[in-house]
Amino acid sequence: MLHKIDHLLYSTKDLSEGIDHIHRLTGVKPVIGGSHPGLGTHNALLGLDHNIYLEIIAPDPNQDVDRVWMDLDQLENPKLFRWAASSTDVKAVRDQGLKAGFDIGEVKSGSRYKPDGSLLEWTLSDPNVNLGDGLVPFFIDWGAKGNPTPGLPTGCRLEAFEAVHPEPEKIKSMLTTLGLDLETKTGISAQLIAKLQTPKGLVVLS
């Protein structure tokens, strides 16, 4: 399953506070990623080994937009709230979902500039489509250049990743249709749980 995870998204109201929080937990400081123009967000990144990374994402106060990406400004407390799965053909994945009666969202292109001035580009299903209370991922294709894990701070590793939901079989069915096998357990509310091995020991993000 780990090879299909592209990145995990951790929400925070303020990016600097989010960076400091993850730094205190793990002993490794995330680096500034950049801003998402027109989407109202900016981020910082931390490598998790396996070509996976953690994205700390927050509303960007320097952008004035009608809607903040993924309604991030509506989240009250910091949490692991979404994840992205890697794909080399996002449109084909969407077609699989449509045949099963659900839609992961329109496939779009995006980009942002890194602090060093280089451009990151991607194709992805619409992250504003929130399937399975956030437990069903959006899909992303970085093309030939690959995702931004090279050069990110190292020292943390994703050891386990799972989900909790009141209707786990419903979530499992959608994930299976999309070619994914995320362990999903029964729980009172929807939740993503990541276990990280870090310089400060085992850290659980949820």
C-alpha positions as CSV (number, residue, x, y, z in Angstrom):
1,M,0.0,0.0,0.0
2,L,2.8,2.4,0.8
3,H,4.0,2.6,-2.8
4,K,0.6,4.1,-3.8
5,I,0.7,6.9,-1.2
6,D,2.0,10.1,-2.7
7,H,1.6,12.4,0.3
8,L,-0.4,13.0,3.5
9,L,-2.0,16.4,4.2
10,Y,-1.9,17.9,7.7
11,S,-4.1,21.0,8.1
12,T,-3.2,24.0,10.3
13,K,-4.6,27.5,10.7
14,D,-1.2,29.1,10.5
15,L,1.7,27.6,8.5
16,S,4.5,28.8,10.9
17,E,2.6,27.3,13.9
18,G,2.1,24.0,11.9
19,I,5.8,23.8,11.0
20,D,6.8,24.4,14.7
21,H,4.3,21.7,15.9
22,I,5.6,19.0,13.5
23,H,9.2,20.0,14.3
24,R,8.5,19.6,18.1
25,L,6.8,16.2,17.5
26,T,9.4,14.7,15.2
27,G,12.7,16.5,15.7
28,V,12.8,17.3,12.0
29,K,11.8,20.7,10.7
30,P,9.7,20.9,7.5
31,V,10.8,23.3,4.8
32,I,8.7,25.9,3.1
33,G,7.2,24.5,-0.1
34,G,5.4,27.4,-1.7
35,S,2.1,29.0,-2.4
36,H,-0.8,27.6,-4.5
37,P,-1.8,30.7,-6.7
38,G,-5.6,31.2,-6.9
39,L,-6.3,28.5,-4.4
40,G,-5.7,30.4,-1.2
41,T,-3.2,28.0,0.4
42,H,0.5,27.6,1.0
43,N,2.5,24.7,2.4
44,A,5.6,23.2,4.0
45,L,7.0,19.7,3.4
46,L,8.7,16.9,5.2
47,G,10.0,13.6,3.7
48,L,8.6,10.4,5.0
49,D,10.8,7.9,3.1
50,H,9.3,5.5,0.5
51,N,9.0,8.5,-1.9
52,I,6.2,9.8,0.4
53,Y,6.0,13.2,2.0
54,L,4.0,15.1,4.6
55,E,2.4,18.3,3.5
56,I,1.6,20.9,6.2
57,I,-1.0,23.1,4.5
58,A,-2.6,26.3,5.7
59,P,-4.7,29.2,4.3
60,D,-2.4,31.8,2.7
61,P,-3.1,35.2,4.2
62,N,-1.5,36.9,1.1
63,Q,-4.3,35.5,-1.2
64,D,-7.8,36.8,-1.5
65,V,-10.0,34.0,-2.9
66,D,-13.7,33.2,-2.9
67,R,-13.0,29.7,-1.7
68,V,-10.0,28.3,0.0
69,W,-8.8,25.0,-1.4
70,M,-10.5,22.0,0.2
71,D,-12.3,24.4,2.6
72,L,-9.2,24.5,4.7
73,D,-10.2,27.7,6.4
74,Q,-13.2,25.8,7.9
75,L,-11.2,23.3,9.8
76,E,-11.0,24.2,13.5
77,N,-8.1,22.1,14.8
78,P,-4.9,20.8,13.2
79,K,-5.3,17.3,11.9
80,L,-4.4,14.8,9.3
81,F,-7.4,15.4,7.1
82,R,-6.7,14.2,3.5
83,W,-4.2,12.1,1.5
84,A,-3.2,11.8,-2.1
85,A,-2.5,8.6,-4.1
86,S,0.0,8.5,-6.9
87,S,-1.2,7.6,-10.4
88,T,0.2,7.7,-14.0
89,D,-3.3,8.0,-15.5
90,V,-5.7,10.0,-13.3
91,K,-8.4,10.1,-15.9
92,A,-8.5,6.2,-16.1
93,V,-8.8,6.1,-12.3
94,R,-11.8,8.6,-12.5
95,D,-13.4,6.4,-15.2
96,Q,-13.1,3.4,-12.8
97,G,-15.0,5.3,-10.1
98,L,-17.7,6.5,-12.6
99,K,-18.4,2.9,-13.7
100,A,-18.9,2.0,-10.0
101,G,-21.3,5.0,-9.5
102,F,-19.1,7.6,-7.8
103,D,-16.9,10.5,-9.1
104,I,-13.5,11.5,-7.7
105,G,-13.8,14.8,-9.5
106,E,-12.7,16.5,-12.7
107,V,-9.1,16.0,-13.7
108,K,-7.2,19.3,-13.7
109,S,-3.6,20.6,-14.0
110,G,-1.9,22.6,-11.4
111,S,1.5,24.1,-10.6
112,R,3.4,26.2,-8.0
113,Y,6.9,27.7,-7.8
114,K,9.3,26.3,-5.2
115,P,11.4,28.8,-3.1
116,D,14.3,28.2,-5.5
117,G,12.3,29.4,-8.4
118,S,11.8,26.0,-10.1
119,L,8.3,25.1,-11.2
120,L,6.4,22.0,-10.0
121,E,3.6,20.8,-12.2
122,W,1.0,18.1,-11.8
123,T,-2.3,16.6,-13.0
124,L,-4.8,15.6,-10.3
125,S,-8.4,14.8,-9.5
126,D,-10.2,17.7,-7.8
127,P,-9.3,17.7,-4.1
128,N,-12.4,19.7,-3.4
129,V,-14.4,16.5,-4.0
130,N,-14.4,15.0,-0.5
131,L,-15.4,11.4,-0.8
132,G,-15.8,9.1,2.2
133,D,-15.4,12.0,4.6
134,G,-11.8,12.5,3.4
135,L,-10.8,8.9,3.6
136,V,-10.9,8.4,-0.2
137,P,-7.9,10.2,-1.6
138,F,-7.5,12.5,-4.6
139,F,-5.1,11.2,-7.2
140,I,-2.0,13.0,-8.5
141,D,0.4,12.5,-11.4
142,W,3.6,14.5,-11.3
143,G,4.8,13.4,-14.7
144,A,8.4,12.7,-15.7
145,K,9.9,15.0,-13.0
146,G,8.3,13.1,-10.1
147,N,7.0,14.5,-6.8
148,P,9.0,16.9,-4.6
149,T,10.5,14.4,-2.2
150,P,14.1,14.8,-3.4
151,G,15.8,17.3,-1.3
152,L,13.2,17.3,1.5
153,P,14.3,17.0,5.2
154,T,14.8,13.3,6.0
155,G,14.9,11.3,9.2
156,C,11.2,10.4,9.4
157,R,9.5,7.3,8.0
158,L,5.9,6.4,7.5
159,E,5.5,3.0,9.3
160,A,1.7,2.6,9.1
161,F,-1.3,4.3,7.7
162,E,-4.9,3.4,8.3
163,A,-8.4,4.9,8.5
164,V,-11.4,4.7,10.8
165,H,-15.1,5.2,9.7
166,P,-18.6,4.4,11.0
167,E,-19.2,2.5,7.7
168,P,-15.8,1.0,6.9
169,E,-17.1,-1.4,4.3
170,K,-18.5,1.5,2.2
171,I,-15.0,3.1,2.3
172,K,-13.2,-0.2,1.5
173,S,-15.5,-0.7,-1.5
174,M,-14.6,2.7,-3.0
175,L,-10.9,2.2,-2.3
176,T,-10.9,-1.3,-3.9
177,T,-12.6,0.1,-7.0
178,L,-9.8,2.7,-7.3
179,G,-7.1,0.0,-6.8
180,L,-6.2,0.8,-3.2
181,D,-6.1,-1.3,-0.1
182,L,-6.1,1.0,3.0
183,E,-6.9,-0.7,6.2
184,T,-10.2,0.8,7.4
185,K,-11.6,0.0,10.9
186,T,-14.9,0.7,12.5
187,G,-15.0,3.9,14.6
188,I,-17.4,6.7,15.8
189,S,-16.1,9.2,13.3
190,A,-14.0,9.4,10.1
191,Q,-10.3,9.6,10.9
192,L,-6.9,9.1,9.2
193,I,-4.1,7.8,11.3
194,A,-0.4,7.8,10.4
195,K,2.4,6.3,12.5
196,L,5.8,7.9,11.9
197,Q,9.1,6.6,13.1
198,T,11.1,9.8,13.9
199,P,14.3,10.9,15.7
200,K,12.0,11.4,18.7
201,G,10.5,7.9,18.5
202,L,7.1,6.8,17.3
203,V,4.7,9.7,16.5
204,V,1.1,9.2,15.7
205,L,-0.7,11.9,13.6
206,S,-4.4,11.9,13.3
